[in-house]
């Protein structure tokens, strides 16, 4: 099973996309504390639900893919991380921004930027991480990152939001590759138990 400490870092890595969007939202249009909290709540609730839906999808696939579930889970995390890194090189104008006064648009935006969270949710389901932990951790971290991002955007340009998202992608790639290597060496090839405990 994937370590809980990695769950927090995975959530942090995924939430950097929300952070970047929150930065841009506050850069393009001045927003107050009430609006910042509203954006954070909508993003957190929608994306926490999406990761849980993904988790249940992963559990369904686990029935047929149990033999490959662990390697698939880590591979999904790596792929999403790479996708996020590549996405940071896109122009600012390619990022969709909703009218912060329109709740429906905010929900649609939260779903759009939460696709990666849904996909990783499948990986977490395959890795058999408890669903309540997935929901709570993702919701809290997305909420906090949205607030920080919106506040950050008032003082700093969007490029810093992209840098944070780039870092989030690197976190996911590192976690995925590290655990995939550990699974192959320790779970498949049967390396020394002591070595596996120390290294992975």
BALUMDO-837599 format. One record per residue (C-alpha): residue number from 1; residue in one letter; x, y, z. Coordinates in Angstrom, 1 decimal, always signed. Last residue first. Layout:
N
+-----+---------+--------+--------+--------+
! num ! residuo !     px !     py !     pz !
+-----+---------+--------+--------+--------+
! NUM !       A !      X !      Y !      Z !
...
+-----+---------+--------+--------+--------+
***
This chain:
200
+-----+---------+--------+--------+--------+
! num ! residuo !     px !     py !     pz !
+-----+---------+--------+--------+--------+
! 200 !       X !  +12.0 !   +2.6 !   -0.3 !
! 199 !       X !  +15.7 !   +2.6 !   +0.4 !
! 198 !       X !  +15.9 !   +1.5 !   +4.1 !
! 197 !       X !  +12.9 !   -0.9 !   +4.0 !
! 196 !       X !  +13.9 !   -2.3 !   +0.6 !
! 195 !       X !  +17.5 !   -2.9 !   +1.7 !
! 194 !       X !  +16.3 !   -4.8 !   +4.9 !
! 193 !       X !  +13.9 !   -6.9 !   +2.8 !
! 192 !       X !  +16.6 !   -7.9 !   +0.4 !
! 191 !       X !  +15.5 !   -7.8 !   -3.2 !
! 190 !       X !  +12.6 !   -9.9 !   -4.3 !
! 189 !       X !  +12.5 !   -9.1 !   -8.0 !
! 188 !       X !   +8.7 !   -8.3 !   -8.1 !
! 187 !       X !   +7.9 !   -6.7 !   -4.8 !
! 186 !       X !  +11.3 !   -5.3 !   -3.7 !
! 185 !       X !  +12.9 !   -4.3 !   -7.0 !
! 184 !       X !   +9.8 !   -3.7 !   -9.1 !
! 183 !       X !   +7.8 !   -2.1 !   -6.2 !
! 182 !       X !  +10.6 !   +0.1 !   -5.1 !
! 181 !       X !  +11.2 !   +1.3 !   -8.7 !
! 180 !       X !   +7.4 !   +2.1 !   -9.0 !
! 179 !       X !   +7.5 !   +3.8 !   -5.6 !
! 178 !       X !  +10.4 !   +6.1 !   -6.6 !
! 177 !       X !   +9.0 !   +6.7 !  -10.1 !
! 176 !       X !   +5.5 !   +7.7 !   -8.9 !
! 175 !       X !   +6.8 !   +9.9 !   -6.0 !
! 174 !       X !   +9.3 !  +11.7 !   -8.2 !
! 173 !       X !   +6.9 !  +12.2 !  -11.0 !
! 172 !       X !   +4.2 !  +13.5 !   -8.6 !
! 171 !       X !   +6.6 !  +15.9 !   -7.0 !
! 170 !       X !   +8.0 !  +17.1 !  -10.4 !
! 169 !       X !   +4.4 !  +17.9 !  -11.5 !
! 168 !       X !   +3.9 !  +20.0 !   -8.3 !
! 167 !       X !   +7.1 !  +21.9 !   -9.0 !
! 166 !       X !   +5.8 !  +22.8 !  -12.5 !
! 165 !       X !   +2.6 !  +23.9 !  -10.9 !
! 164 !       X !   +4.6 !  +26.2 !   -8.5 !
! 163 !       X !   +6.5 !  +27.6 !  -11.5 !
! 162 !       X !   +3.3 !  +28.2 !  -13.3 !
! 161 !       X !   +2.0 !  +30.2 !  -10.4 !
! 160 !       X !   +5.2 !  +32.2 !  -10.4 !
! 159 !       X !   +4.7 !  +33.0 !  -14.1 !
! 158 !       X !   +1.3 !  +34.5 !  -13.2 !
! 157 !       X !   +2.8 !  +37.7 !  -11.7 !
! 156 !       X !   +3.2 !  +38.4 !   -8.0 !
! 155 !       X !   +1.4 !  +40.6 !   -5.5 !
! 154 !       X !   -2.4 !  +40.0 !   -5.9 !
! 153 !       X !   -1.7 !  +36.5 !   -7.3 !
! 152 !       X !   -0.4 !  +35.3 !   -4.0 !
! 151 !       X !   -3.7 !  +35.9 !   -2.2 !
! 150 !       X !   -5.5 !  +33.9 !   -4.9 !
! 149 !       X !   -2.9 !  +31.2 !   -4.7 !
! 148 !       X !   -2.8 !  +31.0 !   -0.9 !
! 147 !       X !   -6.6 !  +30.6 !   -0.8 !
! 146 !       X !   -6.6 !  +28.0 !   -3.5 !
! 145 !       X !   -3.7 !  +26.1 !   -1.9 !
! 144 !       X !   -5.6 !  +25.9 !   +1.4 !
! 143 !       X !   -8.8 !  +24.6 !   -0.1 !
! 142 !       X !   -6.9 !  +22.1 !   -2.4 !
! 141 !       X !   -5.0 !  +20.9 !   +0.6 !
! 140 !       X !   -8.1 !  +20.4 !   +2.8 !
! 139 !       X !  -10.2 !  +18.7 !   +0.1 !
! 138 !       X !   -7.4 !  +16.4 !   -1.0 !
! 137 !       X !   -6.6 !  +15.3 !   +2.5 !
! 136 !       X !  -10.3 !  +14.7 !   +3.5 !
! 135 !       X !  -11.3 !  +12.8 !   +0.4 !
! 134 !       X !   -8.2 !  +10.6 !   +0.1 !
! 133 !       X !   -8.3 !   +9.8 !   +3.9 !
! 132 !       X !  -12.0 !   +8.9 !   +3.6 !
! 131 !       X !  -11.2 !   +6.6 !   +0.6 !
! 130 !       X !   -8.6 !   +4.5 !   +2.4 !
! 129 !       X !   -5.6 !   +4.1 !   +0.0 !
! 128 !       X !   -6.0 !   +0.8 !   -1.8 !
! 127 !       X !   -3.2 !   +1.4 !   -4.4 !
! 126 !       X !   -5.7 !   +0.8 !   -7.2 !
! 125 !       X !   -8.0 !   +3.3 !   -5.5 !
! 124 !       X !   -5.1 !   +5.8 !   -5.3 !
! 123 !       X !   -4.5 !   +5.3 !   -9.0 !
! 122 !       X !   -8.1 !   +6.0 !   -9.8 !
! 121 !       X !   -7.9 !   +9.1 !   -7.7 !
! 120 !       X !   -4.9 !  +10.1 !   -9.9 !
! 119 !       X !   -7.3 !  +10.2 !  -12.9 !
! 118 !       X !   -9.9 !  +12.2 !  -11.0 !
! 117 !       X !   -7.2 !  +14.7 !   -9.8 !
! 116 !       X !   -6.0 !  +15.1 !  -13.4 !
! 115 !       X !   -9.5 !  +15.9 !  -14.5 !
! 114 !       X !   -9.8 !  +18.5 !  -11.7 !
! 113 !       X !   -8.9 !  +21.5 !  -13.9 !
! 112 !       X !  -12.1 !  +21.1 !  -15.9 !
! 111 !       X !  -14.2 !  +20.1 !  -12.9 !
! 110 !       X !  -13.1 !  +23.2 !  -10.9 !
! 109 !       X !  -13.7 !  +25.4 !  -14.0 !
! 108 !       X !  -17.3 !  +24.0 !  -14.4 !
! 107 !       X !  -17.9 !  +24.7 !  -10.7 !
! 106 !       X !  -16.5 !  +28.2 !  -11.0 !
! 105 !       X !  -18.7 !  +28.9 !  -14.0 !
! 104 !       X !  -21.8 !  +27.8 !  -12.1 !
! 103 !       X !  -20.8 !  +29.9 !   -9.1 !
! 102 !       X !  -20.7 !  +33.1 !  -11.2 !
! 101 !       X !  -19.0 !  +36.0 !   -9.4 !
! 100 !       X !  -15.6 !  +34.6 !  -10.1 !
!  99 !       X !  -16.2 !  +34.7 !  -13.8 !
!  98 !       X !  -14.2 !  +31.7 !  -15.0 !
!  97 !       X !  -10.7 !  +31.5 !  -16.3 !
!  96 !       X !   -9.5 !  +29.1 !  -18.8 !
!  95 !       X !   -5.7 !  +28.8 !  -19.2 !
!  94 !       X !   -4.6 !  +29.1 !  -22.9 !
!  93 !       X !   -4.0 !  +32.9 !  -22.5 !
!  92 !       X !   -1.2 !  +32.2 !  -20.0 !
!  91 !       X !   +0.8 !  +30.5 !  -22.7 !
!  90 !       X !   +1.5 !  +26.8 !  -22.3 !
!  89 !       X !   +4.8 !  +25.7 !  -20.8 !
!  88 !       X !   +3.2 !  +24.8 !  -17.5 !
!  87 !       X !   +1.2 !  +22.1 !  -19.3 !
!  86 !       X !   +4.3 !  +20.0 !  -20.0 !
!  85 !       X !   +5.0 !  +19.8 !  -16.2 !
!  84 !       X !   +1.3 !  +18.9 !  -15.5 !
!  83 !       X !   +1.3 !  +16.1 !  -18.1 !
!  82 !       X !   +4.6 !  +14.7 !  -16.7 !
!  81 !       X !   +3.0 !  +14.6 !  -13.2 !
!  80 !       X !   -0.2 !  +13.0 !  -14.6 !
!  79 !       X !   +1.9 !  +10.3 !  -16.3 !
!  78 !       X !   +4.0 !   +9.6 !  -13.1 !
!  77 !       X !   +0.9 !   +9.3 !  -10.9 !
!  76 !       X !   -0.7 !   +6.9 !  -13.5 !
!  75 !       X !   +2.4 !   +4.8 !  -13.5 !
!  74 !       X !   +2.4 !   +4.5 !   -9.7 !
!  73 !       X !   -1.2 !   +3.2 !   -9.7 !
!  72 !       X !   -0.6 !   +0.9 !  -12.7 !
!  71 !       X !   +2.4 !   -0.7 !  -11.0 !
!  70 !       X !   +0.3 !   -1.4 !   -7.9 !
!  69 !       X !   -2.8 !   -2.7 !   -9.7 !
!  68 !       X !   -1.0 !   -5.1 !  -12.1 !
!  67 !       X !   -2.1 !   -8.4 !  -10.5 !
!  66 !       X !   -5.4 !   -6.8 !   -9.2 !
!  65 !       X !   -6.4 !   -5.7 !  -12.7 !
!  64 !       X !   -9.8 !   -7.2 !  -13.0 !
!  63 !       X !  -11.2 !   -6.5 !   -9.5 !
!  62 !       X !   -8.8 !   -3.5 !   -9.2 !
!  61 !       X !  -10.7 !   -1.8 !  -12.1 !
!  60 !       X !  -13.7 !   -1.3 !   -9.9 !
!  59 !       X !  -11.5 !   +0.0 !   -7.0 !
!  58 !       X !   -9.9 !   +2.5 !   -9.5 !
!  57 !       X !  -13.4 !   +3.7 !  -10.5 !
!  56 !       X !  -14.2 !   +4.1 !   -6.8 !
!  55 !       X !  -11.0 !   +6.2 !   -6.3 !
!  54 !       X !  -11.8 !   +8.3 !   -9.4 !
!  53 !       X !  -15.2 !   +9.2 !   -7.9 !
!  52 !       X !  -13.4 !  +10.0 !   -4.6 !
!  51 !       X !  -10.9 !  +12.2 !   -6.5 !
!  50 !       X !  -13.8 !  +14.0 !   -8.2 !
!  49 !       X !  -15.6 !  +14.6 !   -4.9 !
!  48 !       X !  -12.5 !  +16.2 !   -3.4 !
!  47 !       X !  -12.2 !  +18.3 !   -6.6 !
!  46 !       X !  -15.7 !  +19.7 !   -6.3 !
!  45 !       X !  -15.5 !  +20.4 !   -2.6 !
!  44 !       X !  -12.1 !  +22.0 !   -2.7 !
!  43 !       X !  -12.6 !  +24.1 !   -5.8 !
!  42 !       X !  -16.0 !  +25.4 !   -4.5 !
!  41 !       X !  -14.6 !  +26.1 !   -1.1 !
!  40 !       X !  -11.5 !  +27.9 !   -2.4 !
!  39 !       X !  -13.5 !  +30.0 !   -4.8 !
!  38 !       X !  -15.9 !  +31.0 !   -2.0 !
!  37 !       X !  -13.0 !  +31.8 !   +0.3 !
!  36 !       X !  -11.3 !  +34.0 !   -2.3 !
!  35 !       X !  -14.6 !  +35.7 !   -3.0 !
!  34 !       X !  -15.1 !  +36.6 !   +0.6 !
!  33 !       X !  -11.5 !  +37.8 !   +0.9 !
!  32 !       X !  -11.9 !  +40.3 !   -1.9 !
!  31 !       X !  -11.1 !  +39.9 !   -5.6 !
!  30 !       X !   -9.2 !  +42.1 !   -8.1 !
!  29 !       X !   -9.6 !  +40.7 !  -11.7 !
!  28 !       X !   -6.8 !  +39.5 !  -13.9 !
!  27 !       X !   -4.2 !  +38.8 !  -11.2 !
!  26 !       X !   -6.7 !  +37.3 !   -8.7 !
!  25 !       X !   -7.9 !  +34.7 !  -11.3 !
!  24 !       X !   -4.4 !  +34.0 !  -12.5 !
!  23 !       X !   -3.2 !  +33.1 !   -9.0 !
!  22 !       X !   -6.3 !  +30.9 !   -8.4 !
!  21 !       X !   -5.6 !  +29.1 !  -11.7 !
!  20 !       X !   -2.0 !  +28.5 !  -10.6 !
!  19 !       X !   -3.0 !  +27.2 !   -7.1 !
!  18 !       X !   -5.6 !  +24.9 !   -8.7 !
!  17 !       X !   -2.8 !  +23.4 !  -10.8 !
!  16 !       X !   -0.6 !  +23.2 !   -7.6 !
!  15 !       X !   -3.3 !  +21.1 !   -5.9 !
!  14 !       X !   -2.1 !  +18.0 !   -7.7 !
!  13 !       X !   +1.4 !  +18.2 !   -6.2 !
!  12 !       X !   +0.0 !  +18.9 !   -2.7 !
!  11 !       X !   -2.4 !  +16.0 !   -3.0 !
!  10 !       X !   +0.4 !  +13.7 !   -4.1 !
!   9 !       X !   +2.6 !  +15.1 !   -1.2 !
!   8 !       X !   -0.1 !  +14.3 !   +1.3 !
!   7 !       X !   -0.8 !  +10.9 !   -0.1 !
!   6 !       X !   +3.0 !  +10.2 !   +0.0 !
!   5 !       X !   +3.0 !  +10.5 !   +3.7 !
!   4 !       X !   +0.2 !   +8.0 !   +3.8 !
!   3 !       X !   +2.4 !   +5.3 !   +2.3 !
!   2 !       X !   +1.1 !   +3.5 !   -0.8 !
!   1 !       X !   +0.0 !   +0.0 !   +0.0 !
+-----+---------+--------+--------+--------+
***
